[in-house]
Amino acid sequence: MPQPNSPLYGARPATGQVATGLPNALKKVGIDQKLNEQIPLDAVFKDEQGREVKLNEFFGRKPVVLSLVYYSCPMLCNQVLNGMLSSFRQVSFNIGDQYEVLTVSFDPRETPELAAAKKHTYVQAYNRPGTEASWHFLTGDEANIRRLTEAAGFRYTWDTQTNQFAHASGIMVLTPEGKLARYFYGIDYPPRDLRLGLIEASQRKIGTPVDALMLYCYHYDPATGKYGAVVMNIVRLAGGLTVVLIAGLLLVLKRRSSRAGLPPQLKQADGPAP
């Protein structure tokens, strides 16, 4: 599986005091669930070969999985794509046979060459026949990108301090007509749920709103060695859960060890009644 090229994985430790609260760059960021809304099928983009295409070329017969990323993202977008790939591998449906995949860059500066390189990586990793013609990586201009992202409820912003986009993570499933049927948040998309979402979308059924566990892409400042506040909060939460799990495991082992040291007659008395 392609590995993330995120600065999060660098060896330099975070130093200094971490700010608390939601950073300003993330206050305008999120994914709103616009279920049953129509995306603009007449919006024009470029495919990996630089050919102009309209979104309606990818709709009409099958449900579509839509991801909004940018290909040069140093952090979360790779995790979104990796999460999609992992889920696609575990679903019995094949890209091209039962559904299409549409990955669109929301950075208007990106080129079809970047899209082609990213497509090659993920099509090779998926490694099933027919994927080349059915997993599309698109780029576009500001106007058409805005039309698509606004229709999908995908809100992002440019952070001038770090020269990066601040955005949330998630994917959408659309009906063959291009209506938003279901949202999946974060970077882990359960294969069973995704399969069910594709089946429902193929039958023109619209899902219900889901709780959003939002993961944000924010900056790492190499000059100060500090991570953004949201990233640090995620790290703290993961650390806290690890401590709780270890404590629970130690308690179970201690109880088993204590019981193992009892005399046979006490073990019998301590056990369940015959």
C-alpha positions in Angstrom: 0.0 0.0 0.0 1.3 3.5 -0.8 2.9 5.1 2.3 2.1 8.6 3.5 4.7 11.2 2.9 3.5 13.2 5.9 5.8 15.4 8.0 3.9 13.8 10.9 6.3 10.8 10.5 9.5 12.8 10.8 11.8 12.2 13.7 11.9 15.8 14.9 10.1 16.1 18.3 7.5 18.7 19.0 8.8 21.4 21.2 7.4 24.5 22.9 3.9 25.1 24.0 1.0 23.9 21.9 -1.9 26.2 21.4 -5.3 25.1 22.7 -8.7 25.5 20.9 -9.5 25.2 17.2 -7.0 27.1 15.0 -8.4 29.9 13.0 -7.6 28.1 9.7 -10.0 25.3 10.7 -13.0 27.4 11.7 -14.2 27.6 8.1 -13.4 23.9 7.4 -15.7 20.9 7.4 -17.9 18.6 5.5 -21.7 19.3 5.5 -24.0 16.4 4.6 -26.0 17.5 1.6 -27.9 14.3 1.1 -30.0 14.0 -2.0 -28.4 17.1 -3.5 -27.3 17.1 -7.1 -23.7 17.7 -8.0 -23.1 19.8 -11.2 -22.7 17.2 -13.9 -21.9 19.9 -16.4 -18.8 21.0 -14.5 -15.7 20.7 -16.7 -12.4 19.2 -15.5 -9.3 17.6 -17.0 -8.5 13.9 -16.8 -5.0 12.4 -16.4 -4.2 12.8 -20.1 -5.2 16.5 -20.0 -8.4 15.9 -21.9 -11.4 18.1 -21.0 -14.2 16.1 -19.5 -17.6 16.8 -18.0 -18.7 15.1 -14.8 -21.7 13.6 -16.6 -19.3 11.3 -18.5 -18.7 9.3 -15.2 -22.4 9.0 -14.2 -25.5 7.4 -15.6 -25.2 3.6 -15.0 -23.3 2.9 -11.7 -22.9 4.5 -8.3 -19.8 6.6 -7.8 -17.4 7.0 -4.9 -16.2 10.7 -4.8 -13.1 11.9 -2.9 -11.9 15.5 -2.8 -8.2 15.8 -2.1 -5.2 17.5 -3.4 -2.3 15.5 -4.8 0.6 17.4 -3.3 -1.0 17.4 0.2 1.8 16.6 2.8 -0.6 15.0 5.3 -4.2 13.8 5.3 -5.1 13.3 1.6 -2.7 10.4 1.4 -4.5 8.8 4.4 -7.9 9.3 2.7 -6.7 7.6 -0.5 -5.0 4.8 1.5 -8.2 4.3 3.5 -10.2 4.1 0.2 -7.7 1.6 -1.2 -7.9 -0.6 1.9 -11.7 -0.6 1.8 -11.9 -1.2 -1.9 -9.5 -4.2 -1.5 -11.9 -5.8 1.0 -15.1 -5.2 -0.9 -16.1 -8.0 -3.2 -17.3 -5.5 -5.8 -14.8 -4.4 -8.5 -14.2 -0.9 -9.6 -15.5 -0.7 -13.1 -18.0 -3.6 -12.7 -20.2 -2.4 -9.9 -19.1 1.2 -9.3 -16.9 4.1 -10.5 -14.4 6.1 -8.4 -13.9 9.8 -8.9 -10.9 11.5 -7.2 -10.8 15.3 -7.8 -8.1 17.8 -6.7 -9.5 21.0 -5.2 -6.2 22.8 -5.8 -6.5 24.6 -9.1 -2.7 24.8 -9.5 -2.4 21.1 -9.9 -1.8 19.5 -13.3 -2.9 16.4 -15.1 0.7 15.1 -14.8 0.3 15.1 -11.0 -3.0 13.3 -11.3 -1.5 10.7 -13.7 1.3 9.9 -11.2 -1.2 9.6 -8.3 -3.5 7.4 -10.4 -0.6 5.1 -11.4 0.3 4.5 -7.8 -3.3 3.6 -6.6 -4.3 1.6 -9.7 -1.2 -0.5 -9.4 -1.8 -1.0 -5.7 -5.5 -2.0 -6.2 -4.4 -4.4 -9.0 -7.7 -5.6 -10.4 -8.6 -5.6 -14.1 -10.6 -2.7 -15.4 -9.5 -0.2 -12.8 -7.5 2.0 -15.2 -10.6 3.0 -17.0 -12.9 3.4 -14.0 -10.8 5.2 -11.2 -10.5 8.7 -12.5 -8.1 11.4 -11.1 -9.2 14.9 -12.2 -7.9 18.5 -12.0 -9.8 21.7 -12.7 -10.0 25.5 -12.5 -11.1 27.4 -9.5 -14.7 28.0 -10.8 -15.5 24.4 -11.5 -13.8 23.2 -8.3 -15.9 25.6 -6.3 -19.1 24.4 -8.0 -18.3 20.8 -7.1 -17.0 21.3 -3.5 -19.9 23.6 -2.6 -22.5 21.1 -4.0 -20.8 18.3 -2.0 -20.6 20.4 1.2 -16.8 20.2 1.3 -15.4 23.4 3.0 -11.7 24.1 2.9 -9.4 27.1 3.1 -5.9 28.1 2.2 -3.5 28.7 5.1 -1.0 31.5 4.0 1.2 30.8 7.0 2.1 27.3 5.9 1.2 27.5 2.2 -1.1 24.5 2.7 -4.8 23.8 2.5 -6.7 23.2 5.7 -9.5 20.7 5.1 -11.4 17.8 6.6 -11.3 14.2 5.5 -14.1 12.0 4.1 -15.6 10.5 1.0 -19.1 10.4 -0.5 -21.2 7.8 -2.4 -23.4 9.1 -5.2 -26.3 7.6 -7.1 -25.8 7.0 -10.9 -27.6 10.3 -11.4 -25.1 12.2 -9.3 -27.1 12.7 -6.2 -25.3 12.5 -2.8 -26.4 9.3 -1.1 -24.0 8.8 1.8 -21.1 10.3 3.6 -18.1 8.5 5.3 -16.0 10.6 7.5 -12.3 10.3 8.6 -9.8 8.0 6.9 -11.2 4.5 7.8 -14.2 3.4 5.7 -15.6 0.0 6.9 -15.9 -2.3 3.9 -19.3 -3.6 4.9 -20.7 -0.1 5.3 -19.2 1.0 2.0 -20.7 -2.1 0.2 -24.1 -1.4 1.7 -23.8 2.3 0.6 -23.0 1.3 -2.9 -25.9 -1.1 -3.1 -28.3 1.5 -1.8 -27.0 4.2 -4.1 -27.3 1.8 -7.1 -31.0 1.5 -6.1 -31.3 5.3 -5.9 -31.8 5.2 -2.1 -30.5 8.1 0.0 -28.9 7.4 3.4 -29.6 9.2 6.6 -27.2 11.7 8.2 -24.4 10.2 10.2 -22.3 11.4 13.1 -19.2 13.2 12.0 -15.9 12.2 13.6 -13.9 14.9 11.9 -10.2 14.6 11.1 -8.5 17.8 9.9 -5.5 18.4 7.8 -3.5 21.2 9.4 0.1 22.3 9.4 3.3 21.2 10.8 5.8 24.1 11.2 9.3 22.8 10.4 10.8 26.1 11.6 9.5 25.6 15.2 9.1 21.8 15.2 5.5 22.3 16.4 2.4 20.4 15.3 -0.9 22.0 14.9 -3.3 21.9 17.9 -5.7 19.5 16.3 -3.0 17.0 15.4 -1.6 17.1 18.9 -5.1 16.5 20.4 -5.5 13.4 18.2 -2.1 12.2 19.4 -3.1 12.8 23.1 -6.4 11.0 22.6 -4.6 8.0 21.1 -2.1 8.0 23.9 -4.9 8.1 26.5 -6.7 5.2 25.0 -3.5 3.2 24.9 -2.9 3.8 28.6 -6.5 2.7 29.4 -6.1 -0.5 27.4 -2.8 -1.4 29.0 -4.2 -0.8 32.5 -7.2 -3.1 31.7 -4.9 -5.8 30.4 -2.7 -5.6 33.6 -5.8 -5.9 35.8 -7.0 -9.0 34.0 -3.5 -10.6 34.1 -3.2 -9.8 37.8 -6.6 -11.4 38.6 -5.6 -14.5 36.7 -2.2 -14.7 38.4 -3.8 -14.4 41.8 -6.3 -17.1 41.1 -3.6 -19.4 39.7 -1.7 -19.2 43.1 -4.7 -20.4 45.2 -4.7 -23.9 46.8 -6.8 -26.5 44.9 -9.6 -26.5 47.5 -9.9 -22.7 47.3 -9.9 -22.8 43.5 -12.8 -25.2 43.7 -14.7 -23.1 46.2 -14.0 -20.0 44.1 -15.3 -21.6 41.0 -19.0 -21.9 39.8 -21.3 -24.3 41.7 -21.7 -27.7 39.9 
